[in-house]
Amino acid sequence: MADPFDPYREALVMETETVWPVEYDDWELAEQQRVAEQLHTDPERAAELTYVRTHTGFCRQITVTPEDLERLGAG
């Protein structure tokens, strides 16, 4: 289940991860990186956001959704 955007956890984010569903496996790596950068620049608008606790803080994990791609004009 996705987490709500949390400013407190955001202040403690030490790493990021982008999860791509298998239907996007054929996308160019450069395009995936561009979209991932856009998603992590504005995580509050991501459809599926999860904060994973790490030893040093949190990892912000965003799972790419069709809604995200439509909002970003990608795809």
C-alpha positions in Angstrom: 0.0 0.0 0.0 1.3 3.4 -0.9 2.2 6.0 1.7 0.9 9.5 1.8 3.5 12.3 1.1 5.2 13.0 4.4 7.4 16.2 4.8 9.1 14.8 7.9 10.2 11.6 6.1 11.1 13.6 3.0 13.6 15.6 5.1 15.2 12.2 6.0 15.3 10.7 2.5 18.9 9.5 1.8 18.2 7.5 -1.4 15.6 7.1 -4.1 14.4 4.1 -6.1 12.1 3.9 -9.1 10.1 0.7 -9.7 9.1 0.1 -13.3 6.3 -2.4 -14.0 7.3 -5.1 -16.6 5.1 -3.5 -19.3 7.8 -0.7 -19.5 10.8 -3.0 -19.9 11.1 -2.1 -23.6 11.6 1.7 -22.8 15.0 3.2 -23.5 17.1 3.6 -20.3 17.5 7.3 -21.0 13.7 7.8 -21.1 13.3 5.8 -17.9 15.9 8.0 -16.2 14.2 11.2 -17.4 10.8 10.1 -16.1 12.3 8.9 -12.8 14.0 12.3 -12.3 10.8 14.1 -13.0 8.9 11.9 -10.5 11.4 12.3 -7.7 11.6 16.1 -8.3 7.9 16.3 -7.3 7.2 13.2 -5.1 4.1 14.7 -3.6 2.3 14.2 -7.0 3.4 10.6 -7.5 0.6 8.1 -7.6 2.5 5.3 -5.7 4.9 6.6 -3.1 6.5 4.4 -0.4 9.0 5.3 2.3 11.4 2.4 3.2 13.2 2.7 6.4 17.0 2.4 6.1 19.9 2.6 8.6 20.5 6.2 7.7 17.0 7.5 7.1 14.5 6.7 4.4 14.5 5.5 0.8 11.8 7.2 -1.3 10.4 4.5 -3.6 8.1 5.5 -6.4 6.3 2.9 -8.6 5.6 4.3 -12.0 1.9 4.2 -13.0 0.1 5.1 -16.2 -1.4 8.1 -14.4 2.1 9.4 -13.6 3.1 9.0 -17.3 0.0 10.7 -18.5 0.6 13.6 -16.1 4.2 14.0 -17.3 3.3 13.6 -20.9 5.6 10.6 -21.3 4.9 7.4 -23.2 
